[in-house]
Every structure is written in C-alpha cells, then in structure tokens.
Amino acid sequence: MATLLLVDDNEQILQVLDRYARAQGHETVLARTGDEALAAFAAREPDLVLLDVMLPGPDGFAVCRAIRQQSLTPMIMITARSEDEDRILGLDIGADDYVVKPFSPSEVMARVRAVLRRVPPARQPEVFRTGALAIDLQTFTVQVAGQPVALTRRAAEILWTLARRPRQVFTREMLLEMLWGPDYLGDVRAVDSQIKRMRSVLADVPGRDFEIRTVWGVGYQFEKA
C-alpha cells in the first residue's frame, strides 16, 4: 500500500484514477489546482504524485519544480499533449515517468507499480493486521491468532488485497490485473485456484475470525466472522 497524491482539474479523470488506485489498496489524496497540490503534499507527504500538467494556478511543471526542491518523492506527469518538448521538460525537471491523455487507467496503475518498485514507499508498515490475521508485507507470510499459516506468496497477496478493503467485492479480473499484472496471458481460473487452496489451508486454523466469501456472479470479498 502507498499514499498517492492525485492532481487533475478534470473531475471525471480524478475520480476514475481514485477508484482504480483504491481498488489496488492505495490510500489517495485528491487535488484539483496547483496550490491544492502543494498544500496536500506538505500536509500528507505522499509516496507518489500523479500530476496533470494543465492546472489552475501553478501548472504541473511549476508544482513539480517546487516539490523537487524539497523532496525526491516519485512523480508521474500527465499531459494532454504528446509533443516531445513537454515530455522532455517534465523528465528534465524531475518527473520519473509520464502518461499522455487519453490513457488507460490500468496503464497508469501499471506505471505506478513500476515506479514504486524502483522507489519503495518509505512509510510502508512491516505488518498488516486485522483481528486475528497478520500478514508480513515484506515476506508475505501469514499468521492467524499468532500461529503461522502455510500459504503461497500469491495466496497471501490475494488475502492481503481482500482484507485491506473488507466491504469491497473484487472481481476475478481485478485481482488478476492487480496481482498477476496487465501482461499476464492466463485466465481467471488462476484466481479461483489460489482461493480454493487458500480456503483449504485456512479451514481448520484455530482462532480464525474471517472468511473469504464468494459473491456469486461477481467475485470475492473478505468478511469478518
């Protein structure tokens, strides 16, 4: 999980990016002007900034320069123009990557993952806990009521993804894209197989206070007992 500062004056684009980012377990902070972006950055110290170039007030280039004067936080620039000059300027003043509108939200999230792999979030907690469940986010090992549970790394990633948002139903396609990646060539049965094995392992674990519920025709949901 990372905290993302999303900056765009187009409300529709902002809400789409917010929805996709939250679906992948990230926390989000939204800003619609250059001044809001700088204030939000100072208040929240995000792990990554998605920054539109064309903004009311200070534009994206000015915001990028201001942030770079005080921080090495990764930034991805968003531009509506494909001219090389804009892209080169953004990279020259400190952006880590860029995307051009119109874009696929899935592509943007893939770029976020790629940048965060290069620059891991500094404030990521070591262990995620909810009730009796604990997942080590460095090794993706799992404990229930203090006892180790022998899950595969992929199963632990699925469990963490679901447990982070217990009220959200995740489709198989969402889990496949989030955890296997957009370039995975397999099908959704890979998700079903991992969850089937996970349930088999968890079935007899003492102290378990949750279950992975199937929402028929939709996907899966983490549910507290």
GIBEL-V90399 format. One record per residue. N is the residue number from 1. RES is the residue in three letters. D_LAST is the distance of its C-alpha to the last C-alpha in whole Angstrom. Layout:
N | RES | D_LAST
N | RES | D_LAST
This chain:
1 | MET | 25
2 | ALA | 28
3 | THR | 29
4 | LEU | 31
5 | LEU | 34
6 | LEU | 35
7 | VAL | 38
8 | ASP | 40
9 | ASP | 42
10 | ASN | 41
11 | GLU | 38
12 | GLN | 37
13 | ILE | 37
14 | LEU | 35
15 | GLN | 32
16 | VAL | 32
17 | LEU | 32
18 | ASP | 29
19 | ARG | 27
20 | TYR | 28
21 | ALA | 27
22 | ARG | 24
23 | ALA | 23
24 | GLN | 24
25 | GLY | 22
26 | HIS | 25
27 | GLU | 25
28 | THR | 28
29 | VAL | 31
30 | LEU | 34
31 | ALA | 37
32 | ARG | 40
33 | THR | 43
34 | GLY | 45
35 | ASP | 45
36 | GLU | 41
37 | ALA | 40
38 | LEU | 42
39 | ALA | 41
40 | ALA | 37
41 | PHE | 38
42 | ALA | 40
43 | ALA | 37
44 | ARG | 34
45 | GLU | 35
46 | PRO | 34
47 | ASP | 33
48 | LEU | 35
49 | VAL | 37
50 | LEU | 38
51 | LEU | 41
52 | ASP | 43
53 | VAL | 47
54 | MET | 48
55 | LEU | 46
56 | PRO | 48
57 | GLY | 50
58 | PRO | 50
59 | ASP | 49
60 | GLY | 47
61 | PHE | 49
62 | ALA | 50
63 | VAL | 46
64 | CYS | 46
65 | ARG | 49
66 | ALA | 48
67 | ILE | 45
68 | ARG | 47
69 | GLN | 49
70 | GLN | 46
71 | SER | 43
72 | LEU | 43
73 | THR | 39
74 | PRO | 39
75 | MET | 40
76 | ILE | 40
77 | MET | 43
78 | ILE | 43
79 | THR | 46
80 | ALA | 47
81 | ARG | 51
82 | SER | 51
83 | GLU | 54
84 | ASP | 55
85 | GLU | 56
86 | ASP | 53
87 | ARG | 51
88 | ILE | 53
89 | LEU | 53
90 | GLY | 49
91 | LEU | 49
92 | ASP | 52
93 | ILE | 51
94 | GLY | 48
95 | ALA | 45
96 | ASP | 43
97 | ASP | 43
98 | TYR | 44
99 | VAL | 43
100 | VAL | 45
101 | LYS | 44
102 | PRO | 43
103 | PHE | 40
104 | SER | 37
105 | PRO | 34
106 | SER | 33
107 | GLU | 36
108 | VAL | 36
109 | MET | 32
110 | ALA | 34
111 | ARG | 36
112 | VAL | 34
113 | ARG | 32
114 | ALA | 36
115 | VAL | 37
116 | LEU | 34
117 | ARG | 34
118 | ARG | 38
119 | VAL | 37
120 | PRO | 34
121 | PRO | 32
122 | ALA | 33
123 | ARG | 30
124 | GLN | 27
125 | PRO | 25
126 | GLU | 25
127 | VAL | 21
128 | PHE | 18
129 | ARG | 15
130 | THR | 12
131 | GLY | 10
132 | ALA | 11
133 | LEU | 12
134 | ALA | 16
135 | ILE | 18
136 | ASP | 22
137 | LEU | 23
138 | GLN | 27
139 | THR | 26
140 | PHE | 23
141 | THR | 22
142 | VAL | 18
143 | GLN | 17
144 | VAL | 13
145 | ALA | 14
146 | GLY | 17
147 | GLN | 18
148 | PRO | 20
149 | VAL | 18
150 | ALA | 21
151 | LEU | 20
152 | THR | 23
153 | ARG | 24
154 | ARG | 23
155 | ALA | 20
156 | ALA | 19
157 | GLU | 21
158 | ILE | 18
159 | LEU | 15
160 | TRP | 17
161 | THR | 18
162 | LEU | 15
163 | ALA | 13
164 | ARG | 16
165 | ARG | 15
166 | PRO | 12
167 | ARG | 13
168 | GLN | 16
169 | VAL | 17
170 | PHE | 19
171 | THR | 21
172 | ARG | 23
173 | GLU | 26
174 | MET | 24
175 | LEU | 23
176 | LEU | 26
177 | GLU | 28
178 | MET | 26
179 | LEU | 26
180 | TRP | 29
181 | GLY | 31
182 | PRO | 33
183 | ASP | 36
184 | TYR | 33
185 | LEU | 35
186 | GLY | 33
187 | ASP | 30
188 | VAL | 27
189 | ARG | 26
190 | ALA | 26
191 | VAL | 23
192 | ASP | 22
193 | SER | 23
194 | GLN | 21
195 | ILE | 18
196 | LYS | 19
197 | ARG | 20
198 | MET | 17
199 | ARG | 14
200 | SER | 17
201 | VAL | 17
202 | LEU | 13
203 | ALA | 13
204 | ASP | 14
205 | VAL | 14
206 | PRO | 13
207 | GLY | 11
208 | ARG | 8
209 | ASP | 5
210 | PHE | 5
211 | GLU | 7
212 | ILE | 10
213 | ARG | 11
214 | THR | 14
215 | VAL | 16
216 | TRP | 19
217 | GLY | 22
218 | VAL | 21
219 | GLY | 19
220 | TYR | 15
221 | GLN | 12
222 | PHE | 10
223 | GLU | 6
224 | LYS | 4
225 | ALA | 0
